[in-house]
Amino acid sequence: MSFSLYLPASAAAALSAEIVSWQVIGLDSNAPTTSPPELFLVQAQVTNTGDAPATNVTSTLAMSAPDCGGAPCITLVSSDTYTIGTLAPGETRDAFWTVRIARTAAAFDTTTPITVTAQADGLAPVTATQVSRDPPPCGTDPTGASVLYVERLISQARNNVLSYSVSPGVQLPDGTWEVVQGSDFTVTVLAHTATMYSEVSVPAVVDPSGAITPQSVNFTYTLGTAADDDIYTLDAGGEVTAQYNYRAASLGEVRLSQLIYDCSGNSFHYNSDYLVDFITIRVVAPPVLNPQPNVTLAKSSSPSGTVDPGEKVTFTISYANSGPGPATGFVISDQIDPNLTNIQPGPGGAYDPSARTITWMIGTIDSQSSGSVSFTAFVDDFAGGKTIRNVAVADADQFDPVSSGEVLLTIPETTPVTGVPAGLLAILGWSLIGAGEVLNRKRIGI
């Protein structure tokens, strides 16, 4: 008797990739150095054809552009590597790159080979193939080579943008749309295209600041096929709704303008309202849930360092709330050093002589606000050789008490002087201490 052991094949991820964007890009035929467009998107789609998740999936664009007067005819203005993340079995995700054409007539009719690869943990890189169009768009390579060809584009009004909108987003009175950092959002563009030309391309041109990154795209036409999921399409228009899905990657502000271009015969045309009409998107920080205050307290004196017996001192307590939330029930208290006398609290302060404490019931300190309180006192006449230490404390509903830094004042020893005539003392404005024999450096009336 014989036995056979069958082990199930282990699941594994596998990648495939293809470039789905049009091979034709271009500059204005009459004003290549000044008129738009110059920015174009390259799009690839990466698919996990295996039966296990593919992790840390990225896609990379490399190109070898010819020289245009000492600089490449085409440069990559976004990162060469687009991060996709994890792909489930059978899942397809997009990768995008922004390229810029050098603004020179020398760029016309140049061809730049490009190579797109996709890679993931434990998998060898795969090279993307160029999607072939049937029939091929006029002027493009019918063999499906992975290239970028710079055409002469003619500005015409037959393609134009009707409206822009953002969801989810908040539109401000000046027309700017705000989206929250880390969120995904959709820009919907309603455009009109020429109905008599079968090849119409509707790419989204992104201000290449990196504040927002494209994730996917979908088009729906009133004529032609129902929908497409790449930025370059081959459908006659009428009206087209383009939905671009973005991620708000970092704080900043970008402008988007819809570029629509078509080919008829052997000439290419783009919308005359490109970069005339645009949408501004500002990425803002996420709202803080249960915002908390961050209050700091500081104390100072004038004069500082060394003070004389009988000298007047002004103490100032400054506070600031740098946190996103308000501080409520805010109270400052200051217990006065025993070497200070004649305590006079400033506005809002209440002095309790039995506790030798001044209290300021301030109430609410709004976020990003600040203020100060103060009091005056005199150094005790007999405090020579001693030290004054003073610390203020603040408390509020949202946090435990916080202290200011310590104010440290040094009082020098007084010098006894005897035998000074009373008339001279009056001229000097000085006073006698004790039985009229010992002179202290307290000035009368201070």
RAKATA-V694480 format. One record per residue. RES is the residue in one small letter. PHI is phi in degrees with one decimal (999 if undefined). D_FIRST is the distance of its C-alpha to the first C-alpha in Angstrom with 2 decimals. Layout:
res=RES phi=PHI d_first=D_FIRST
res=RES phi=PHI d_first=D_FIRST
This chain:
res=m phi=999 d_first=0.00
res=s phi=-122.2 d_first=3.80
res=f phi=-124.5 d_first=6.91
res=s phi=-120.1 d_first=10.39
res=l phi=-109.5 d_first=13.57
res=y phi=-109.7 d_first=16.67
res=l phi=-104.0 d_first=20.01
res=p phi=-65.9 d_first=23.13
res=a phi=-65.0 d_first=25.84
res=s phi=-74.6 d_first=28.70
res=a phi=-70.3 d_first=32.00
res=a phi=-149.3 d_first=34.77
res=a phi=-86.8 d_first=38.38
res=a phi=-150.3 d_first=39.83
res=l phi=-115.1 d_first=43.49
res=s phi=-134.6 d_first=45.52
res=a phi=-150.0 d_first=49.32
res=e phi=-146.8 d_first=52.18
res=i phi=-88.4 d_first=55.95
res=v phi=-107.7 d_first=57.48
res=s phi=-79.2 d_first=61.18
res=w phi=-68.2 d_first=63.68
res=q phi=-78.9 d_first=64.41
res=v phi=-97.3 d_first=68.15
res=i phi=-126.8 d_first=70.33
res=g phi=-177.8 d_first=74.05
res=l phi=-117.3 d_first=77.59
res=d phi=-62.1 d_first=80.72
res=s phi=-66.8 d_first=82.03
res=n phi=-95.9 d_first=85.67
res=a phi=-138.3 d_first=85.48
res=p phi=-66.2 d_first=82.33
res=t phi=-88.4 d_first=83.90
res=t phi=-128.3 d_first=84.98
res=s phi=-88.2 d_first=83.42
res=p phi=-69.9 d_first=79.97
res=p phi=-95.8 d_first=77.08
res=e phi=-142.6 d_first=75.51
res=l phi=-102.9 d_first=72.44
res=f phi=-138.9 d_first=69.21
res=l phi=-100.8 d_first=65.70
res=v phi=-107.5 d_first=62.53
res=q phi=-124.7 d_first=59.51
res=a phi=-127.5 d_first=55.78
res=q phi=-120.7 d_first=52.86
res=v phi=-112.8 d_first=49.67
res=t phi=-123.5 d_first=46.44
res=n phi=-89.9 d_first=43.19
res=t phi=-89.4 d_first=40.66
res=g phi=-88.8 d_first=37.69
res=d phi=-117.4 d_first=35.89
res=a phi=-139.7 d_first=37.20
res=p phi=-61.4 d_first=40.85
res=a phi=-100.7 d_first=42.78
res=t phi=-107.8 d_first=45.13
res=n phi=50.8 d_first=48.49
res=v phi=-79.1 d_first=48.81
res=t phi=-134.5 d_first=51.97
res=s phi=-134.4 d_first=53.46
res=t phi=-124.5 d_first=55.93
res=l phi=-108.9 d_first=58.67
res=a phi=-126.3 d_first=60.09
res=m phi=-147.5 d_first=62.80
res=s phi=-129.3 d_first=65.05
res=a phi=-84.9 d_first=68.40
res=p phi=-70.0 d_first=71.19
res=d phi=-86.0 d_first=74.48
res=c phi=-125.0 d_first=77.33
res=g phi=70.5 d_first=80.39
res=g phi=95.4 d_first=78.83
res=a phi=-137.2 d_first=76.29
res=p phi=-61.7 d_first=73.01
res=c phi=-66.7 d_first=73.51
res=i phi=-134.6 d_first=70.83
res=t phi=-125.6 d_first=69.89
res=l phi=-92.1 d_first=67.28
res=v phi=-102.9 d_first=69.11
res=s phi=-102.7 d_first=66.15
res=s phi=-62.2 d_first=63.40
res=d phi=-73.4 d_first=61.11
res=t phi=-116.1 d_first=58.06
res=y phi=-104.7 d_first=57.43
res=t phi=-88.7 d_first=55.29
res=i phi=-101.3 d_first=52.91
res=g phi=102.7 d_first=50.82
res=t phi=-100.2 d_first=47.46
res=l phi=-111.0 d_first=45.97
res=a phi=-72.9 d_first=43.47
res=p phi=-54.0 d_first=40.75
res=g phi=83.2 d_first=42.61
res=e phi=-83.4 d_first=46.02
res=t phi=-119.2 d_first=48.90
res=r phi=-130.2 d_first=51.89
res=d phi=-96.6 d_first=55.09
res=a phi=-130.1 d_first=56.68
res=f phi=-132.3 d_first=60.39
res=w phi=-139.0 d_first=62.84
res=t phi=-104.5 d_first=66.63
res=v phi=-119.3 d_first=68.28
res=r phi=-122.1 d_first=71.98
res=i phi=-88.9 d_first=73.76
res=a phi=-63.2 d_first=76.62
res=r phi=-80.6 d_first=79.89
res=t phi=-154.4 d_first=81.18
res=a phi=-63.6 d_first=81.60
res=a phi=-65.2 d_first=79.74
res=a phi=-77.6 d_first=76.50
res=f phi=-59.5 d_first=76.85
res=d phi=66.2 d_first=74.44
res=t phi=-89.4 d_first=72.33
res=t phi=-122.0 d_first=68.56
res=t phi=-114.4 d_first=66.46
res=p phi=-67.4 d_first=62.77
res=i phi=-126.4 d_first=60.64
res=t phi=-131.3 d_first=57.10
res=v phi=-114.0 d_first=55.21
res=t phi=-121.5 d_first=52.01
res=a phi=-127.1 d_first=49.76
res=q phi=-146.1 d_first=47.78
res=a phi=-154.3 d_first=45.87
res=d phi=-56.3 d_first=44.12
res=g phi=75.7 d_first=41.19
res=l phi=-120.8 d_first=41.85
res=a phi=-72.7 d_first=43.58
res=p phi=-59.8 d_first=46.86
res=v phi=-116.2 d_first=46.89
res=t phi=-98.5 d_first=50.04
res=a phi=-74.9 d_first=51.49
res=t phi=-100.3 d_first=52.39
res=q phi=-82.2 d_first=55.69
res=v phi=-66.4 d_first=55.53
res=s phi=-89.8 d_first=57.14
res=r phi=-98.9 d_first=59.66
res=d phi=-133.0 d_first=60.07
res=p phi=-76.5 d_first=62.90
res=p phi=-68.8 d_first=63.44
res=p phi=-56.8 d_first=66.35
res=c phi=-57.8 d_first=69.49
res=g phi=86.0 d_first=69.93
res=t phi=-97.9 d_first=66.34
res=d phi=-75.0 d_first=63.91
res=p phi=-68.2 d_first=61.95
res=t phi=-80.8 d_first=59.15
res=g phi=77.9 d_first=58.17
res=a phi=-69.1 d_first=59.02
res=s phi=-85.5 d_first=59.08
res=v phi=-142.6 d_first=62.83
res=l phi=-122.0 d_first=65.88
res=y phi=-108.9 d_first=68.82
res=v phi=-91.6 d_first=72.34
res=e phi=-98.7 d_first=74.29
res=r phi=-95.1 d_first=77.89
res=l phi=-99.5 d_first=77.96
res=i phi=-111.0 d_first=80.98
res=s phi=-74.8 d_first=82.15
res=q phi=-143.0 d_first=82.57
res=a phi=-89.6 d_first=83.12
res=r phi=-72.0 d_first=80.85
res=n phi=-108.7 d_first=78.01
res=n phi=-155.7 d_first=78.95
res=v phi=-90.5 d_first=77.65
res=l phi=-97.5 d_first=78.70
res=s phi=-163.6 d_first=77.45
res=y phi=-124.2 d_first=75.29
res=s phi=-152.1 d_first=73.80
res=v phi=-130.4 d_first=71.52
res=s phi=-149.0 d_first=69.20
res=p phi=-75.8 d_first=68.88
res=g phi=-171.8 d_first=72.11
res=v phi=-119.4 d_first=75.72
res=q phi=-93.5 d_first=78.50
res=l phi=-83.9 d_first=81.66
res=p phi=-56.8 d_first=85.18
res=d phi=-83.3 d_first=85.32
res=g phi=96.1 d_first=82.21
res=t phi=-66.8 d_first=79.83
res=w phi=-102.4 d_first=76.41
res=e phi=-108.3 d_first=74.95
res=v phi=-127.9 d_first=71.22
res=v phi=-94.1 d_first=69.59
res=q phi=-55.0 d_first=67.88
res=g phi=90.0 d_first=64.09
res=s phi=-92.7 d_first=64.10
res=d phi=-101.0 d_first=62.81
res=f phi=-146.1 d_first=65.39
res=t phi=-120.4 d_first=65.99
res=v phi=-100.4 d_first=68.94
res=t phi=-105.5 d_first=69.68
res=v phi=-117.9 d_first=71.87
res=l phi=-102.0 d_first=73.44
res=a phi=-133.4 d_first=74.66
res=h phi=-113.5 d_first=76.22
res=t phi=-129.0 d_first=75.10
res=a phi=-70.2 d_first=76.32
res=t phi=-84.6 d_first=74.88
res=m phi=-90.6 d_first=75.56
res=y phi=-112.8 d_first=73.33
res=s phi=-78.9 d_first=69.58
res=e phi=-101.9 d_first=68.75
res=v phi=-125.2 d_first=69.73
res=s phi=-111.3 d_first=68.43
res=v phi=-129.2 d_first=68.90
res=p phi=-85.1 d_first=67.90
res=a phi=-92.5 d_first=68.78
res=v phi=-101.0 d_first=70.77
res=v phi=-103.3 d_first=70.49
res=d phi=-56.3 d_first=73.15
res=p phi=-79.5 d_first=71.08
res=s phi=-85.9 d_first=71.90
res=g phi=85.8 d_first=68.34
res=a phi=-65.7 d_first=69.48
res=i phi=-126.2 d_first=67.29
res=t phi=-127.3 d_first=64.10
res=p phi=-70.3 d_first=62.75
res=q phi=-116.2 d_first=59.36
res=s phi=-163.6 d_first=59.01
res=v phi=-149.1 d_first=61.20
res=n phi=-149.1 d_first=61.44
res=f phi=-122.5 d_first=63.99
res=t phi=-131.6 d_first=65.08
res=y phi=-112.4 d_first=67.56
res=t phi=-76.5 d_first=69.93
res=l phi=-125.6 d_first=69.17
res=g phi=81.9 d_first=66.10
res=t phi=-71.7 d_first=62.54
res=a phi=-69.4 d_first=61.91
res=a phi=-158.6 d_first=60.78
res=d phi=-137.2 d_first=59.74
res=d phi=-120.0 d_first=58.21
res=d phi=-131.3 d_first=59.68
res=i phi=-76.9 d_first=63.21
res=y phi=-120.3 d_first=64.00
res=t phi=-122.4 d_first=63.87
res=l phi=-130.4 d_first=64.82
res=d phi=-116.2 d_first=66.29
res=a phi=-66.4 d_first=69.83
res=g phi=-101.8 d_first=71.47
res=g phi=87.0 d_first=74.34
res=e phi=-121.4 d_first=73.40
res=v phi=-130.0 d_first=70.35
res=t phi=-105.5 d_first=69.07
res=a phi=-107.8 d_first=67.36
res=q phi=-116.9 d_first=65.54
res=y phi=-105.2 d_first=64.85
res=n phi=-98.7 d_first=62.78
res=y phi=-121.9 d_first=63.86
res=r phi=-118.0 d_first=63.25
res=a phi=-78.7 d_first=66.33
res=a phi=-82.5 d_first=65.30
res=s phi=-150.5 d_first=68.51
res=l phi=-64.3 d_first=72.10
res=g phi=156.4 d_first=74.41
res=e phi=-134.2 d_first=75.92
res=v phi=-131.1 d_first=74.85
res=r phi=-119.5 d_first=76.21
res=l phi=-115.4 d_first=74.15
res=s phi=-135.4 d_first=75.59
res=q phi=-82.6 d_first=73.80
res=l phi=-101.1 d_first=73.77
res=i phi=-122.8 d_first=73.37
res=y phi=-140.3 d_first=73.48
res=d phi=-136.9 d_first=72.86
res=c phi=-124.7 d_first=73.14
res=s phi=-134.9 d_first=75.15
res=g phi=68.5 d_first=75.54
res=n phi=-123.2 d_first=75.43
res=s phi=-119.7 d_first=77.14
res=f phi=-117.8 d_first=75.80
res=h phi=-133.2 d_first=77.61
res=y phi=-130.9 d_first=77.33
res=n phi=-70.2 d_first=78.95
res=s phi=-72.0 d_first=82.48
res=d phi=-92.7 d_first=81.98
res=y phi=-64.6 d_first=79.24
res=l phi=66.1 d_first=80.30
res=v phi=-92.3 d_first=83.37
res=d phi=-101.3 d_first=81.51
res=f phi=-153.5 d_first=78.89
res=i phi=-122.0 d_first=77.33
res=t phi=-104.6 d_first=77.61
res=i phi=-121.6 d_first=74.78
res=r phi=-112.3 d_first=75.29
res=v phi=-91.6 d_first=72.40
res=v phi=-114.7 d_first=73.60
res=a phi=-68.0 d_first=72.19
res=p phi=-61.7 d_first=70.24
res=p phi=-65.1 d_first=72.43
res=v phi=-88.0 d_first=72.38
res=l phi=-79.9 d_first=71.27
res=n phi=49.6 d_first=73.64
res=p phi=-62.3 d_first=75.69
res=q phi=-112.1 d_first=77.17
res=p phi=-78.0 d_first=80.38
res=n phi=-137.6 d_first=80.64
res=v phi=-101.1 d_first=84.11
res=t phi=-116.9 d_first=85.73
res=l phi=-130.2 d_first=89.04
res=a phi=-137.2 d_first=91.52
res=k phi=-131.2 d_first=94.93
res=s phi=-143.3 d_first=97.87
res=s phi=-137.9 d_first=101.55
res=s phi=-139.6 d_first=104.76
res=p phi=-72.0 d_first=106.12
res=s phi=-122.1 d_first=103.13
res=g phi=81.1 d_first=102.79
res=t phi=-119.8 d_first=106.20
res=v phi=-131.4 d_first=108.62
res=d phi=-96.9 d_first=112.00
res=p phi=-54.5 d_first=113.23
res=g phi=82.6 d_first=114.67
res=e phi=-82.1 d_first=112.83
res=k phi=-83.5 d_first=111.35
res=v phi=-128.3 d_first=107.58
res=t phi=-105.3 d_first=105.59
res=f phi=-106.9 d_first=101.93
res=t phi=-122.8 d_first=99.54
res=i phi=-113.8 d_first=96.06
res=s phi=-104.2 d_first=93.93
res=y phi=-135.5 d_first=90.74
res=a phi=-151.0 d_first=88.22
res=n phi=-113.9 d_first=85.15
res=s phi=-95.1 d_first=82.69
res=g phi=-82.1 d_first=79.84
res=p phi=-77.2 d_first=78.78
res=g phi=-116.9 d_first=80.02
res=p phi=-78.1 d_first=83.44
res=a phi=-102.0 d_first=84.52
res=t phi=-109.4 d_first=86.20
res=g phi=62.4 d_first=88.44
res=f phi=-78.3 d_first=89.25
res=v phi=-133.6 d_first=91.72
res=i phi=-114.1 d_first=93.20
res=s phi=-129.7 d_first=94.90
res=d phi=-143.5 d_first=96.80
res=q phi=-88.1 d_first=98.15
res=i phi=-84.4 d_first=101.32
res=d phi=-61.6 d_first=102.01
res=p phi=-65.5 d_first=104.91
res=n phi=-88.2 d_first=106.83
res=l phi=-111.6 d_first=107.35
res=t phi=-131.0 d_first=110.14
res=n phi=50.0 d_first=111.62
res=i phi=-74.9 d_first=108.23
res=q phi=-128.2 d_first=108.47
res=p phi=-69.1 d_first=105.24
res=g phi=-76.6 d_first=104.93
res=p phi=-53.5 d_first=104.39
res=g phi=87.2 d_first=101.97
res=g phi=-93.3 d_first=101.93
res=a phi=-121.9 d_first=103.05
res=y phi=-101.5 d_first=104.16
res=d phi=-106.1 d_first=103.85
res=p phi=-63.1 d_first=106.33
res=s phi=-66.2 d_first=105.03
res=a phi=-96.2 d_first=101.52
res=r phi=49.2 d_first=102.83
res=t phi=-132.8 d_first=100.19
res=i phi=-101.5 d_first=100.44
res=t phi=-125.1 d_first=98.01
res=w phi=-115.7 d_first=97.36
res=m phi=-90.1 d_first=95.60
res=i phi=-84.7 d_first=94.35
res=g phi=98.8 d_first=91.87
res=t phi=-111.8 d_first=89.43
res=i phi=-113.1 d_first=88.63
res=d phi=-68.7 d_first=86.89
res=s phi=-57.4 d_first=84.13
res=q phi=63.1 d_first=85.51
res=s phi=-116.1 d_first=88.94
res=s phi=-152.0 d_first=91.10
res=g phi=-175.2 d_first=94.43
res=s phi=-157.0 d_first=96.54
res=v phi=-131.2 d_first=98.88
res=s phi=-154.6 d_first=101.59
res=f phi=-153.7 d_first=104.21
res=t phi=-120.0 d_first=107.13
res=a phi=-157.1 d_first=108.33
res=f phi=-112.7 d_first=110.83
res=v phi=-71.8 d_first=110.15
res=d phi=-58.3 d_first=111.87
res=d phi=-60.0 d_first=115.17
res=f phi=-104.2 d_first=114.21
res=a phi=-94.6 d_first=110.64
res=g phi=-55.4 d_first=111.59
res=g phi=85.0 d_first=108.97
res=k phi=-103.7 d_first=106.23
res=t phi=-126.3 d_first=103.11
res=i phi=-101.1 d_first=102.19
res=r phi=-120.9 d_first=98.53
res=n phi=-145.7 d_first=97.49
res=v phi=-133.4 d_first=94.10
res=a phi=-100.2 d_first=93.50
res=v phi=-129.7 d_first=90.56
res=a phi=-119.6 d_first=89.10
res=d phi=-139.0 d_first=87.01
res=a phi=-154.3 d_first=85.51
res=d phi=-64.9 d_first=83.27
res=q phi=-94.0 d_first=80.22
res=f phi=-150.1 d_first=80.26
res=d phi=-73.8 d_first=81.38
res=p phi=-55.4 d_first=84.75
res=v phi=-120.9 d_first=85.08
res=s phi=-110.2 d_first=87.84
res=s phi=-83.6 d_first=90.00
res=g phi=-68.7 d_first=90.64
res=e phi=-79.9 d_first=93.36
res=v phi=-91.3 d_first=96.90
res=l phi=-118.9 d_first=98.58
res=l phi=-119.3 d_first=102.36
res=t phi=-103.1 d_first=104.39
res=i phi=-111.4 d_first=107.97
res=p phi=-71.0 d_first=110.26
res=e phi=-64.0 d_first=112.75
res=t phi=-84.9 d_first=116.21
res=t phi=-108.5 d_first=119.25
res=p phi=-67.0 d_first=122.20
res=v phi=-133.2 d_first=125.55
res=t phi=-119.9 d_first=128.90
res=g phi=77.0 d_first=132.44
res=v phi=-88.5 d_first=131.77
res=p phi=-59.4 d_first=134.68
res=a phi=-62.5 d_first=133.82
res=g phi=-62.4 d_first=135.39
res=l phi=-66.3 d_first=133.02
res=l phi=-60.1 d_first=130.05
res=a phi=-65.7 d_first=131.18
res=i phi=-64.5 d_first=131.47
res=l phi=-74.2 d_first=127.97
res=g phi=76.6 d_first=126.58
res=w phi=-103.9 d_first=125.15
res=s phi=-123.9 d_first=125.44
res=l phi=-87.1 d_first=126.25
res=i phi=-114.3 d_first=123.78
res=g phi=78.5 d_first=124.86
res=a phi=-92.1 d_first=128.61
res=g phi=85.0 d_first=129.47
res=e phi=-114.4 d_first=128.84
res=v phi=-111.9 d_first=125.16
res=l phi=-97.5 d_first=124.08
res=n phi=-107.9 d_first=120.65
res=r phi=-86.5 d_first=119.37
res=k phi=-77.6 d_first=119.00
res=r phi=-91.8 d_first=120.77
res=i phi=-66.2 d_first=122.90
res=g phi=83.7 d_first=121.69
res=i phi=-83.8 d_first=118.12
